[in-house]
């Protein structure tokens, strides 16, 4: 597939915002249970504001992928059968819940934990909707696996919890060591799950061939031309046009950027308690996740490429 940067930023920004919200909510729940020291009164509202900004930025990025942005509201009409429509409905609901949770903390209202429970449920539902947009496409074997959902959740939580640790460290809040340890665990788990998907995808065997792609059963088919002088929607939208070496380079780039370097920085930050290392860990990890998401889209091999990308 041809990766669209609007969708890359949509999915990575949403994932970071969701991970940050879950980190904040878990801190609140553990503080209520007497397991952690309470942060300052402004920590939760500030974190919630960042969550809403990340979600809004992701939503804005998605509009650049639409041919007619003014018709975007119609995307919610097919919620009975479309995971995209469900995402369109759940996303603003989650944004409203995160904003309400932060505002309730800012005002000192009771019942913030209940609002947080609703927000966490919507957050997890949004992870499901976003991942299933891709995992439900059976003919794209690289996506059609439960590992797609697992990776969306783990990578979103890794970046979001790393951001929470950096924010807490920069503000001098308590529980920085716990947040850094959680971020390390999510990043390590994300590395294991993403490695599993890479191992799986490298061993996939195509279910189609040139005969099934065009519906002709003759054993020997030779393509002479695509039937037109230049490119088409099919050649632009369903194939990235990069050499195999580029994909290999991006793969090792995101493995280092999204996992290995952040793990080293998080380990150093946990030992030294350095806000700068935590901020660097988040910046490096997010850049690595952008590369990871580009590779996620580019690796998916649409069956139509059997015809349109084989030109003699």
C-alpha positions in Angstrom: 0.0 0.0 0.0 1.0 3.6 -0.4 1.4 5.2 3.0 -0.5 8.4 3.5 1.1 10.7 6.0 -2.2 12.1 7.1 -3.2 8.6 8.3 0.2 7.9 9.8 -0.1 11.1 11.9 -3.7 10.3 12.7 -3.0 6.9 14.1 0.3 7.8 16.0 -1.2 11.0 17.5 -4.3 9.2 18.6 -2.3 6.3 20.1 -0.1 8.7 22.1 -3.1 10.6 23.4 -4.9 7.4 24.4 -1.8 6.1 26.1 -1.3 9.3 28.0 -4.9 9.3 29.2 -4.7 5.7 30.4 -1.5 6.5 32.3 -3.1 9.5 34.0 -6.2 7.5 34.9 -4.2 4.6 36.3 -2.3 7.1 38.5 -5.5 8.6 39.7 -6.9 5.1 40.5 -3.8 4.0 42.3 -3.7 7.3 44.3 -7.3 6.7 45.3 -6.3 3.2 46.5 -3.5 4.6 48.5 -0.8 3.0 46.4 0.8 6.2 45.0 1.5 9.7 46.2 -0.9 12.2 44.8 0.5 14.6 42.2 -0.2 18.3 42.2 -3.7 19.6 41.5 -2.7 20.9 38.1 -1.2 17.7 36.8 -4.4 16.0 35.8 -5.9 19.0 34.0 -2.7 19.7 32.2 -2.4 16.1 31.1 -6.0 16.0 29.9 -5.5 19.2 27.9 -2.5 17.6 26.2 -4.6 14.5 25.5 -7.3 16.6 23.8 -4.7 18.5 21.8 -3.1 15.3 20.6 -6.5 13.8 19.6 -7.6 17.1 17.9 -4.3 17.2 16.0 -4.8 13.6 14.8 -8.4 14.4 13.8 -7.2 17.4 11.8 -4.5 15.3 10.1 -7.2 12.9 8.9 -8.9 15.6 6.9 -5.9 15.9 4.6 -6.7 12.4 3.3 -10.3 13.2 2.3 -11.3 14.1 -1.2 -14.2 16.1 0.1 -13.6 17.1 3.7 -17.0 18.9 3.8 -18.7 15.5 3.6 -16.7 14.0 6.5 -19.8 13.8 8.6 -21.2 11.1 6.3 -18.5 8.7 7.6 -20.5 8.0 10.7 -23.5 6.8 8.7 -22.3 3.2 8.3 -21.7 2.4 12.0 -23.5 -0.9 11.8 -20.9 -2.4 9.4 -17.9 -0.1 9.2 -15.1 0.1 11.8 -14.2 3.5 10.3 -17.7 4.8 11.1 -17.4 3.5 14.6 -14.1 5.2 15.0 -15.6 8.5 13.8 -18.3 8.2 16.5 -16.0 7.0 19.4 -13.2 9.5 18.8 -15.2 12.7 19.6 -16.9 10.8 22.5 -13.5 10.0 24.0 -12.4 13.6 23.4 -15.4 14.9 25.3 -14.8 12.4 28.2 -11.1 13.4 28.4 -12.0 17.1 28.4 -14.8 16.5 31.0 -12.3 14.5 33.2 -9.7 17.3 33.1 -12.3 20.0 33.7 -13.7 18.2 36.7 -10.2 18.0 38.2 -9.6 21.6 37.4 -12.8 22.6 39.2 -12.2 20.2 42.1 -15.4 18.4 41.5 -16.1 14.9 43.0 -16.7 11.9 40.8 -13.6 12.3 38.6 -12.8 8.6 39.0 -16.2 7.7 37.5 -15.6 10.0 34.5 -12.2 8.4 34.2 -13.7 5.0 34.0 -16.0 6.1 31.2 -13.0 7.7 29.4 -10.8 4.6 29.8 -13.6 2.5 28.3 -14.0 4.8 25.3 -10.2 4.9 25.0 -10.0 1.1 24.7 -12.9 1.0 22.4 -11.1 3.6 20.2 -8.1 1.3 20.1 -10.3 -1.5 18.9 -12.0 0.6 16.2 -8.8 2.0 14.8 -7.0 -1.3 14.7 -9.9 -3.2 13.2 -10.1 -0.8 10.3 -7.0 -2.6 9.0 -7.3 -6.0 10.7 -10.7 -6.7 9.2 -9.4 -6.6 5.6 -8.9 -10.3 5.0 -7.1 -10.0 1.6 -4.3 -7.9 3.1 -2.7 -10.7 5.0 -0.1 -8.5 6.7 -2.9 -6.7 8.5 -5.4 -9.5 9.0 -4.1 -10.7 12.3 -4.8 -10.1 16.0 -1.3 -8.8 16.3 -2.5 -5.6 14.5 -4.7 -4.8 17.5 -2.1 -5.8 20.0 0.5 -3.6 18.4 -1.8 -0.6 18.1 -2.5 -0.8 21.9 1.0 -1.5 23.0 2.7 1.1 20.8 0.1 3.7 21.7 0.5 3.0 25.5 4.3 3.0 25.1 4.5 6.5 23.6 1.7 7.8 25.9 3.2 6.5 29.1 6.6 7.8 28.1 5.1 11.2 27.5 3.4 11.0 31.0 6.8 10.2 32.6 8.4 13.1 30.8 5.6 15.5 31.8 5.8 14.4 35.4 9.6 14.7 35.5 9.5 18.2 33.9 7.0 19.4 36.5 8.8 17.8 39.4 5.8 15.5 40.2 6.0 12.3 42.2 5.8 8.8 40.7 8.2 9.5 37.9 10.1 6.3 38.5 6.9 4.3 38.3 5.8 5.9 35.1 9.3 5.4 33.6 9.2 1.7 34.6 5.7 1.4 33.0 6.9 3.0 29.8 9.9 0.6 29.7 7.6 -2.4 30.1 5.2 -1.2 27.4 8.1 -0.4 25.0 9.6 -3.9 25.6 6.3 -5.6 25.2 5.8 -3.5 22.0 9.1 -4.7 20.7 8.2 -8.3 21.3 4.8 -8.0 19.7 6.1 -6.0 16.7 8.9 -8.6 16.2 6.3 -11.3 16.2 4.3 -9.5 13.4 7.5 -9.0 11.4 8.4 -12.7 11.8 4.8 -13.7 10.7 4.6 -11.4 7.7 8.0 -12.4 6.4 6.7 -16.0 6.1 3.4 -15.2 4.5 2.6 -16.9 1.2 0.3 -15.0 -1.3 -3.2 -16.5 -1.7 -3.4 -15.0 -5.2 -1.4 -15.3 -8.3 -1.5 -13.6 -11.7 -4.1 -16.0 -12.9 -6.5 -15.4 -10.0 -5.8 -11.7 -10.1 -7.3 -11.3 -13.6 -9.5 -14.4 -13.7 -7.7 -16.3 -16.4 -6.7 -19.9 -15.8 -4.1 -20.3 -18.5 -0.8 -21.6 -17.0 1.4 -19.1 -18.9 0.5 -15.4 -18.8 2.8 -12.6 -20.1 1.9 -9.0 -19.4 3.0 -6.6 -22.2 1.5 -3.3 -21.0 -0.7 -1.8 -18.3 -3.1 -0.5 -21.0 -2.3 3.2 -20.5 0.6 5.5 -20.9 1.1 6.8 -17.4 0.1 5.9 -13.8 -3.4 5.4 -12.5 -5.2 5.5 -9.2 -4.3 1.8 -8.7 -0.6 2.3 -9.2 -0.5 5.4 -7.0 -2.8 4.3 -4.1 -2.0 0.6 -3.7 1.8 0.5 -4.1 4.4 2.7 -2.5 6.9 2.6 -5.4 9.9 2.1 -3.1 12.7 -0.4 -3.6 12.9 -3.4 -1.3 16.1 -2.0 0.2 14.2 1.1 1.3 11.7 -1.0 3.2 14.5 -2.9 4.9 16.2 0.4 5.9 12.9 1.7 7.3 12.4 -1.5 9.2 15.7 -1.3 11.1 15.2 2.5 11.5 11.9 2.0 13.3 13.2 -0.9 15.4 16.0 1.3 16.7 13.9 4.5 17.0 10.7 3.2 18.4 12.2 0.5 20.7 15.9 0.1 21.2 16.9 3.8 21.7 13.9 4.6 23.9 14.6 1.5 26.0 18.2 2.7 26.6 17.0 6.3 27.4 14.3 5.1 29.7 16.8 2.9 31.6 19.1 5.8 31.9 16.3 8.1 33.0 15.1 5.6 35.6 18.6 5.4 37.1 19.4 9.1 37.0 15.9 10.6 37.3 16.7 12.9 34.3 13.8 14.9 32.8 15.9 15.5 29.7 16.4 11.8 29.1 12.7 11.2 29.4 11.8 14.0 27.1 14.4 12.6 24.6 13.0 9.1 25.0 9.5 10.4 24.0 10.8 12.5 21.0 12.9 9.6 19.7 10.1 7.1 20.2 7.4 9.1 18.5 9.7 9.7 15.5 10.4 5.9 15.4 6.6 5.2 15.6 6.0 7.4 12.5 8.6 5.3 10.7 6.9 2.1 12.1 3.5 3.2 10.9 4.9 4.0 7.4 6.3 0.5 7.3 3.0 -0.9 8.5 1.2 0.5 5.5 3.9 0.0 3.0 4.4 -3.7 3.8 0.8 -4.5 3.1 0.8 -6.0 -0.4 -2.5 -5.4 -2.2 -3.4 -8.3 -4.6 -4.0 -5.9 -7.5 -0.2 -5.4 -7.6 0.1 -8.8 -9.2 -1.3 -7.1 -12.3 -0.5 -3.4 -12.1 3.1 -3.7 -10.8 4.3 -6.4 -13.2 5.2 -4.7 -16.4 7.5 -6.2 -18.9 
